[in-house]
Amino acid sequence: MTNIYDKANEFERALRESAEYKASVAASEGLYADEEANALYTEFVSKTKKELMEDAQAGNEPSEEELTVFEEIQQKLMGNAKFLEFVQAQQKNYNFFN
């Protein structure tokens, strides 16, 4: 009989050895190592996106200023090569699992 824990460990090892996983790790490390990309990403996720989501959940519309700040940060991120590598790697992981 096959031990489920052995199969789970085998699956985990296979994932860690996959090109998709290695590319994702490298892209994440690159993003966090790049000060500008890391700062923009952190601001985007922790502050701007969170605030917009909280407002939406409370039934409030974002202000023009909030939308402008969100769009400016988003544009800066889309112009950052490390962030784009990160997004592409995440998309490949998503496609790999779906």
N, CA, C and O atoms as a GROMACS GRO file, in nm:
protein
  392
    1MET      N    1   0.083  -0.117   0.000
    1MET     CA    2   0.000   0.000   0.000
    1MET      C    3   0.089   0.125   0.000
    1MET      O    4   0.192   0.129   0.067
    2THR      N    5   0.048   0.224  -0.074
    2THR     CA    6   0.123   0.349  -0.085
    2THR      C    7   0.095   0.438   0.035
    2THR      O    8  -0.020   0.456   0.076
    3ASN      N    9   0.201   0.493   0.089
    3ASN     CA   10   0.189   0.586   0.202
    3ASN      C   11   0.162   0.726   0.145
    3ASN      O   12   0.240   0.776   0.063
    4ILE      N   13   0.054   0.787   0.187
    4ILE     CA   14   0.016   0.918   0.136
    4ILE      C   15   0.120   1.025   0.167
    4ILE      O   16   0.140   1.117   0.088
    5TYR      N   17   0.186   1.013   0.281
    5TYR     CA   18   0.290   1.110   0.318
    5TYR      C   19   0.410   1.100   0.224
    5TYR      O   20   0.472   1.201   0.190
    6ASP      N   21   0.443   0.979   0.184
    6ASP     CA   22   0.552   0.961   0.088
    6ASP      C   23   0.516   1.025  -0.046
    6ASP      O   24   0.600   1.089  -0.109
    7LYS      N   25   0.393   1.007  -0.089
    7LYS     CA   26   0.348   1.067  -0.215
    7LYS      C   27   0.347   1.220  -0.206
    7LYS      O   28   0.386   1.288  -0.300
    8ALA      N   29   0.303   1.272  -0.093
    8ALA     CA   30   0.302   1.418  -0.074
    8ALA      C   31   0.444   1.473  -0.077
    8ALA      O   32   0.468   1.578  -0.137
    9ASN      N   33   0.538   1.405  -0.013
    9ASN     CA   34   0.678   1.448  -0.015
    9ASN      C   35   0.737   1.437  -0.154
    9ASN      O   36   0.815   1.523  -0.196
   10GLU      N   37   0.701   1.334  -0.226
   10GLU     CA   38   0.748   1.317  -0.364
   10GLU      C   39   0.695   1.430  -0.453
   10GLU      O   40   0.768   1.485  -0.535
   11PHE      N   41   0.568   1.464  -0.434
   11PHE     CA   42   0.508   1.574  -0.509
   11PHE      C   43   0.577   1.707  -0.477
   11PHE      O   44   0.606   1.786  -0.566
   12GLU      N   45   0.603   1.729  -0.348
   12GLU     CA   46   0.672   1.852  -0.305
   12GLU      C   47   0.810   1.863  -0.368
   12GLU      O   48   0.848   1.971  -0.415
   13ARG      N   49   0.884   1.754  -0.371
   13ARG     CA   50   1.017   1.755  -0.432
   13ARG      C   51   1.008   1.784  -0.583
   13ARG      O   52   1.089   1.859  -0.638
   14ALA      N   53   0.909   1.725  -0.647
   14ALA     CA   54   0.891   1.748  -0.790
   14ALA      C   55   0.859   1.894  -0.818
   14ALA      O   56   0.909   1.951  -0.915
   15LEU      N   57   0.776   1.955  -0.735
   15LEU     CA   58   0.744   2.097  -0.752
   15LEU      C   59   0.868   2.183  -0.736
   15LEU      O   60   0.893   2.273  -0.816
   16ARG      N   61   0.946   2.156  -0.632
   16ARG     CA   62   1.066   2.237  -0.606
   16ARG      C   63   1.169   2.224  -0.717
   16ARG      O   64   1.251   2.314  -0.736
   17GLU      N   65   1.168   2.114  -0.788
   17GLU     CA   66   1.262   2.091  -0.897
   17GLU      C   67   1.212   2.144  -1.030
   17GLU      O   68   1.286   2.147  -1.128
   18SER      N   69   1.085   2.185  -1.035
   18SER     CA   70   1.027   2.231  -1.162
   18SER      C   71   1.086   2.366  -1.202
   18SER      O   72   1.123   2.448  -1.118
   19ALA      N   73   1.093   2.387  -1.331
   19ALA     CA   74   1.143   2.514  -1.384
   19ALA      C   75   1.053   2.630  -1.343
   19ALA      O   76   1.102   2.740  -1.317
   20GLU      N   77   0.923   2.606  -1.336
   20GLU     CA   78   0.829   2.710  -1.298
   20GLU      C   79   0.854   2.758  -1.155
   20GLU      O   80   0.855   2.878  -1.128
   21TYR      N   81   0.875   2.664  -1.065
   21TYR     CA   82   0.900   2.701  -0.926
   21TYR      C   83   1.032   2.777  -0.914
   21TYR      O   84   1.039   2.880  -0.846
   22LYS      N   85   1.135   2.726  -0.978
   22LYS     CA   86   1.266   2.793  -0.971
   22LYS      C   87   1.260   2.933  -1.029
   22LYS      O   88   1.321   3.026  -0.975
   23ALA      N   89   1.186   2.950  -1.139
   23ALA     CA   90   1.171   3.083  -1.198
   23ALA      C   91   1.094   3.176  -1.105
   23ALA      O   92   1.125   3.295  -1.095
   24SER      N   93   0.993   3.121  -1.038
   24SER     CA   94   0.915   3.201  -0.944
   24SER      C   95   0.999   3.248  -0.826
   24SER      O   96   0.990   3.363  -0.784
   25VAL      N   97   1.079   3.158  -0.773
   25VAL     CA   98   1.167   3.194  -0.661
   25VAL      C   99   1.268   3.300  -0.703
   25VAL      O  100   1.290   3.397  -0.631
   26ALA      N  101   1.328   3.281  -0.821
   26ALA     CA  102   1.426   3.378  -0.870
   26ALA      C  103   1.361   3.514  -0.893
   26ALA      O  104   1.419   3.618  -0.861
   27ALA      N  105   1.239   3.514  -0.949
   27ALA     CA  106   1.170   3.641  -0.974
   27ALA      C  107   1.133   3.710  -0.843
   27ALA      O  108   1.143   3.832  -0.832
   28SER      N  109   1.090   3.632  -0.744
   28SER     CA  110   1.057   3.690  -0.613
   28SER      C  111   1.180   3.750  -0.548
   28SER      O  112   1.176   3.861  -0.494
   29GLU      N  113   1.290   3.677  -0.553
   29GLU     CA  114   1.414   3.727  -0.495
   29GLU      C  115   1.460   3.852  -0.567
   29GLU      O  116   1.509   3.947  -0.504
   30GLY      N  117   1.446   3.854  -0.699
   30GLY     CA  118   1.483   3.973  -0.777
   30GLY      C  119   1.398   4.092  -0.742
   30GLY      O  120   1.448   4.204  -0.731
   31LEU      N  121   1.269   4.070  -0.723
   31LEU     CA  122   1.178   4.178  -0.686
   31LEU      C  123   1.216   4.237  -0.551
   31LEU      O  124   1.224   4.358  -0.536
   32TYR      N  125   1.238   4.150  -0.453
   32TYR     CA  126   1.269   4.199  -0.318
   32TYR      C  127   1.410   4.256  -0.307
   32TYR      O  128   1.436   4.337  -0.218
   33ALA      N  129   1.500   4.216  -0.396
   33ALA     CA  130   1.637   4.269  -0.393
   33ALA      C  131   1.644   4.408  -0.457
   33ALA      O  132   1.734   4.486  -0.425
   34ASP      N  133   1.552   4.439  -0.545
   34ASP     CA  134   1.550   4.568  -0.613
   34ASP      C  135   1.474   4.666  -0.524
   34ASP      O  136   1.353   4.653  -0.505
   35GLU      N  137   1.545   4.765  -0.469
   35GLU     CA  138   1.484   4.857  -0.372
   35GLU      C  139   1.362   4.930  -0.427
   35GLU      O  140   1.260   4.941  -0.359
   36GLU      N  141   1.373   4.978  -0.549
   36GLU     CA  142   1.261   5.053  -0.608
   36GLU      C  143   1.141   4.961  -0.629
   36GLU      O  144   1.028   4.995  -0.592
   37ALA      N  145   1.164   4.844  -0.689
   37ALA     CA  146   1.055   4.750  -0.714
   37ALA      C  147   0.992   4.704  -0.584
   37ALA      O  148   0.869   4.697  -0.574
   38ASN      N  149   1.073   4.674  -0.487
   38ASN     CA  150   1.022   4.628  -0.358
   38ASN      C  151   0.938   4.735  -0.290
   38ASN      O  152   0.830   4.706  -0.238
   39ALA      N  153   0.986   4.858  -0.292
   39ALA     CA  154   0.912   4.967  -0.228
   39ALA      C  155   0.778   4.991  -0.298
   39ALA      O  156   0.676   5.010  -0.233
   40LEU      N  157   0.780   4.992  -0.432
   40LEU     CA  158   0.656   5.013  -0.507
   40LEU      C  159   0.558   4.899  -0.483
   40LEU      O  160   0.439   4.922  -0.461
   41TYR      N  161   0.608   4.778  -0.488
   41TYR     CA  162   0.522   4.661  -0.469
   41TYR      C  163   0.462   4.661  -0.328
   41TYR      O  164   0.343   4.634  -0.310
   42THR      N  165   0.544   4.690  -0.230
   42THR     CA  166   0.497   4.694  -0.092
   42THR      C  167   0.390   4.801  -0.074
   42THR      O  168   0.287   4.778  -0.011
   43GLU      N  169   0.415   4.919  -0.130
   43GLU     CA  170   0.318   5.027  -0.120
   43GLU      C  171   0.188   4.989  -0.192
   43GLU      O  172   0.079   5.014  -0.142
   44PHE      N  173   0.203   4.930  -0.309
   44PHE     CA  174   0.086   4.891  -0.388
   44PHE      C  175   0.000   4.790  -0.313
   44PHE      O  176  -0.122   4.806  -0.304
   45VAL      N  177   0.063   4.687  -0.258
   45VAL     CA  178  -0.012   4.579  -0.192
   45VAL      C  179  -0.060   4.620  -0.055
   45VAL      O  180  -0.177   4.602  -0.022
   46SER      N  181   0.030   4.673   0.026
   46SER     CA  182  -0.006   4.694   0.166
   46SER      C  183  -0.089   4.818   0.190
   46SER      O  184  -0.173   4.821   0.280
   47LYS      N  185  -0.068   4.920   0.111
   47LYS     CA  186  -0.138   5.045   0.139
   47LYS      C  187  -0.250   5.070   0.040
   47LYS      O  188  -0.368   5.069   0.077
   48THR      N  189  -0.214   5.093  -0.083
   48THR     CA  190  -0.310   5.139  -0.182
   48THR      C  191  -0.418   5.036  -0.210
   48THR      O  192  -0.538   5.066  -0.201
   49LYS      N  193  -0.377   4.915  -0.243
   49LYS     CA  194  -0.475   4.812  -0.278
   49LYS      C  195  -0.563   4.778  -0.157
   49LYS      O  196  -0.684   4.761  -0.170
   50LYS      N  197  -0.501   4.769  -0.041
   50LYS     CA  198  -0.575   4.738   0.081
   50LYS      C  199  -0.679   4.845   0.110
   50LYS      O  200  -0.794   4.814   0.142
   51GLU      N  201  -0.639   4.970   0.098
   51GLU     CA  202  -0.731   5.080   0.125
   51GLU      C  203  -0.848   5.079   0.028
   51GLU      O  204  -0.963   5.099   0.068
   52LEU      N  205  -0.819   5.055  -0.099
   52LEU     CA  206  -0.926   5.052  -0.199
   52LEU      C  207  -1.022   4.937  -0.173
   52LEU      O  208  -1.143   4.951  -0.188
   53MET      N  209  -0.967   4.822  -0.134
   53MET     CA  210  -1.051   4.706  -0.105
   53MET      C  211  -1.137   4.730   0.018
   53MET      O  212  -1.256   4.695   0.020
   54GLU      N  213  -1.078   4.789   0.121
   54GLU     CA  214  -1.154   4.818   0.243
   54GLU      C  215  -1.267   4.916   0.214
   54GLU      O  216  -1.379   4.899   0.263
   55ASP      N  217  -1.238   5.018   0.134
   55ASP     CA  218  -1.342   5.114   0.096
   55ASP      C  219  -1.454   5.045   0.019
   55ASP      O  220  -1.572   5.069   0.044
   56ALA      N  221  -1.416   4.960  -0.076
   56ALA     CA  222  -1.516   4.890  -0.157
   56ALA      C  223  -1.602   4.799  -0.070
   56ALA      O  224  -1.724   4.791  -0.090
   57GLN      N  225  -1.541   4.729   0.025
   57GLN     CA  226  -1.617   4.641   0.114
   57GLN      C  227  -1.711   4.719   0.204
   57GLN      O  228  -1.816   4.669   0.244
   58ALA      N  229  -1.673   4.842   0.236
   58ALA     CA  230  -1.758   4.926   0.319
   58ALA      C  231  -1.865   4.996   0.235
   58ALA      O  232  -1.949   5.068   0.289
   59GLY      N  233  -1.861   4.974   0.104
   59GLY     CA  234  -1.959   5.036   0.016
   59GLY      C  235  -1.924   5.176  -0.027
   59GLY      O  236  -2.009   5.248  -0.081
   60ASN      N  237  -1.800   5.216  -0.003
   60ASN     CA  238  -1.756   5.352  -0.039
   60ASN      C  239  -1.684   5.350  -0.174
   60ASN      O  240  -1.610   5.258  -0.206
   61GLU      N  241  -1.708   5.453  -0.250
   61GLU     CA  242  -1.638   5.472  -0.376
   61GLU      C  243  -1.503   5.538  -0.349
   61GLU      O  244  -1.495   5.626  -0.263
   62PRO      N  245  -1.398   5.496  -0.420
   62PRO     CA  246  -1.269   5.562  -0.400
   62PRO      C  247  -1.272   5.705  -0.454
   62PRO      O  248  -1.343   5.737  -0.550
   63SER      N  249  -1.195   5.789  -0.389
   63SER     CA  250  -1.188   5.929  -0.434
   63SER      C  251  -1.101   5.936  -0.559
   63SER      O  252  -1.027   5.843  -0.591
   64GLU      N  253  -1.112   6.047  -0.627
   64GLU     CA  254  -1.029   6.069  -0.746
   64GLU      C  255  -0.880   6.064  -0.710
   64GLU      O  256  -0.798   6.010  -0.784
   65GLU      N  257  -0.848   6.122  -0.594
   65GLU     CA  258  -0.709   6.123  -0.549
   65GLU      C  259  -0.658   5.981  -0.524
   65GLU      O  260  -0.547   5.947  -0.564
   66GLU      N  261  -0.739   5.899  -0.458
   66GLU     CA  262  -0.700   5.760  -0.432
   66GLU      C  263  -0.679   5.683  -0.562
   66GLU      O  264  -0.583   5.607  -0.576
   67LEU      N  265  -0.770   5.704  -0.658
   67LEU     CA  266  -0.756   5.637  -0.787
   67LEU      C  267  -0.631   5.684  -0.862
   67LEU      O  268  -0.563   5.605  -0.926
   68THR      N  269  -0.604   5.812  -0.853
   68THR     CA  270  -0.485   5.867  -0.920
   68THR      C  271  -0.358   5.809  -0.860
   68THR      O  272  -0.268   5.770  -0.934
   69VAL      N  273  -0.351   5.802  -0.728
   69VAL     CA  274  -0.234   5.744  -0.661
   69VAL      C  275  -0.219   5.597  -0.700
   69VAL      O  276  -0.108   5.551  -0.729
   70PHE      N  277  -0.329   5.524  -0.700
   70PHE     CA  278  -0.328   5.383  -0.737
   70PHE      C  279  -0.276   5.366  -0.880
   70PHE      O  280  -0.191   5.280  -0.905
   71GLU      N  281  -0.327   5.445  -0.971
   71GLU     CA  282  -0.285   5.435  -1.112
   71GLU      C  283  -0.139   5.474  -1.130
   71GLU      O  284  -0.069   5.412  -1.211
   72GLU      N  285  -0.092   5.575  -1.059
   72GLU     CA  286   0.048   5.616  -1.069
   72GLU      C  287   0.142   5.504  -1.022
   72GLU      O  288   0.241   5.475  -1.088
   73ILE      N  289   0.109   5.444  -0.910
   73ILE     CA  290   0.192   5.334  -0.859
   73ILE      C  291   0.187   5.216  -0.954
   73ILE      O  292   0.289   5.153  -0.981
   74GLN      N  293   0.069   5.188  -1.006
   74GLN     CA  294   0.053   5.077  -1.100
   74GLN      C  295   0.136   5.101  -1.226
   74GLN      O  296   0.199   5.008  -1.276
   75GLN      N  297   0.137   5.222  -1.278
   75GLN     CA  298   0.215   5.254  -1.396
   75GLN      C  299   0.365   5.240  -1.368
   75GLN      O  300   0.439   5.188  -1.452
   76LYS      N  301   0.409   5.284  -1.252
   76LYS     CA  302   0.550   5.271  -1.216
   76LYS      C  303   0.588   5.123  -1.206
   76LYS      O  304   0.695   5.082  -1.252
   77LEU      N  305   0.500   5.044  -1.146
   77LEU     CA  306   0.527   4.900  -1.136
   77LEU      C  307   0.537   4.836  -1.274
   77LEU      O  308   0.626   4.754  -1.299
   78MET      N  309   0.446   4.872  -1.362
   78MET     CA  310   0.446   4.812  -1.495
   78MET      C  311   0.568   4.853  -1.576
   78MET      O  312   0.601   4.789  -1.676
   79GLY      N  313   0.635   4.958  -1.534
   79GLY     CA  314   0.758   5.000  -1.600
   79GLY      C  315   0.883   4.943  -1.536
   79GLY      O  316   0.994   4.971  -1.580
   80ASN      N  317   0.867   4.863  -1.432
   80ASN     CA  318   0.981   4.806  -1.361
   80ASN      C  319   1.003   4.661  -1.408
   80ASN      O  320   0.915   4.577  -1.394
   81ALA      N  321   1.121   4.634  -1.462
   81ALA     CA  322   1.152   4.503  -1.518
   81ALA      C  323   1.143   4.391  -1.415
   81ALA      O  324   1.095   4.282  -1.446
   82LYS      N  325   1.188   4.416  -1.293
   82LYS     CA  326   1.184   4.312  -1.189
   82LYS      C  327   1.040   4.277  -1.152
   82LYS      O  328   1.008   4.160  -1.128
   83PHE      N  329   0.955   4.377  -1.148
   83PHE     CA  330   0.814   4.350  -1.119
   83PHE      C  331   0.750   4.271  -1.232
   83PHE      O  332   0.674   4.177  -1.208
   84LEU      N  333   0.781   4.307  -1.356
   84LEU     CA  334   0.724   4.235  -1.470
   84LEU      C  335   0.770   4.089  -1.473
   84LEU      O  336   0.692   4.000  -1.505
   85GLU      N  337   0.897   4.065  -1.439
   85GLU     CA  338   0.946   3.927  -1.431
   85GLU      C  339   0.869   3.850  -1.323
   85GLU      O  340   0.834   3.734  -1.342
   86PHE      N  341   0.845   3.915  -1.211
   86PHE     CA  342   0.770   3.855  -1.101
   86PHE      C  343   0.628   3.818  -1.145
   86PHE      O  344   0.582   3.707  -1.119
   87VAL      N  345   0.560   3.910  -1.211
   87VAL     CA  346   0.423   3.886  -1.257
   87VAL      C  347   0.420   3.772  -1.359
   87VAL      O  348   0.332   3.687  -1.353
   88GLN      N  349   0.514   3.772  -1.451
   88GLN     CA  350   0.519   3.665  -1.551
   88GLN      C  351   0.542   3.529  -1.487
   88GLN      O  352   0.479   3.431  -1.527
   89ALA      N  353   0.630   3.523  -1.389
   89ALA     CA  354   0.657   3.397  -1.320
   89ALA      C  355   0.533   3.351  -1.243
   89ALA      O  356   0.502   3.231  -1.241
   90GLN      N  357   0.463   3.444  -1.180
   90GLN     CA  358   0.342   3.409  -1.108
   90GLN      C  359   0.234   3.358  -1.203
   90GLN      O  360   0.160   3.265  -1.171
   91GLN      N  361   0.226   3.420  -1.320
   91GLN     CA  362   0.127   3.378  -1.419
   91GLN      C  363   0.158   3.237  -1.470
   91GLN      O  364   0.068   3.156  -1.489
   92LYS      N  365   0.286   3.208  -1.490
   92LYS     CA  366   0.325   3.072  -1.533
   92LYS      C  367   0.291   2.971  -1.426
   92LYS      O  368   0.246   2.860  -1.458
   93ASN      N  369   0.310   3.005  -1.300
   93ASN     CA  370   0.272   2.916  -1.190
   93ASN      C  371   0.121   2.893  -1.190
   93ASN      O  372   0.075   2.780  -1.171
   94TYR      N  373   0.047   2.998  -1.210
   94TYR     CA  374  -0.098   2.985  -1.213
   94TYR      C  375  -0.140   2.891  -1.325
   94TYR      O  376  -0.223   2.802  -1.305
   95ASN      N  377  -0.083   2.910  -1.444
   95ASN     CA  378  -0.116   2.825  -1.557
   95ASN      C  379  -0.072   2.681  -1.534
   95ASN      O  380  -0.138   2.588  -1.579
   96PHE      N  381   0.039   2.662  -1.465
   96PHE     CA  382   0.092   2.530  -1.436
   96PHE      C  383  -0.005   2.450  -1.349
   96PHE      O  384  -0.021   2.329  -1.367
   97PHE      N  385  -0.068   2.518  -1.255
   97PHE     CA  386  -0.158   2.450  -1.162
   97PHE      C  387  -0.302   2.443  -1.209
   97PHE      O  388  -0.383   2.372  -1.150
   98ASN      N  389  -0.335   2.516  -1.314
   98ASN     CA  390  -0.474   2.514  -1.361
   98ASN      C  391  -0.486   2.454  -1.495
   98ASN      O  392  -0.596   2.445  -1.549
   0.00000   0.00000   0.00000
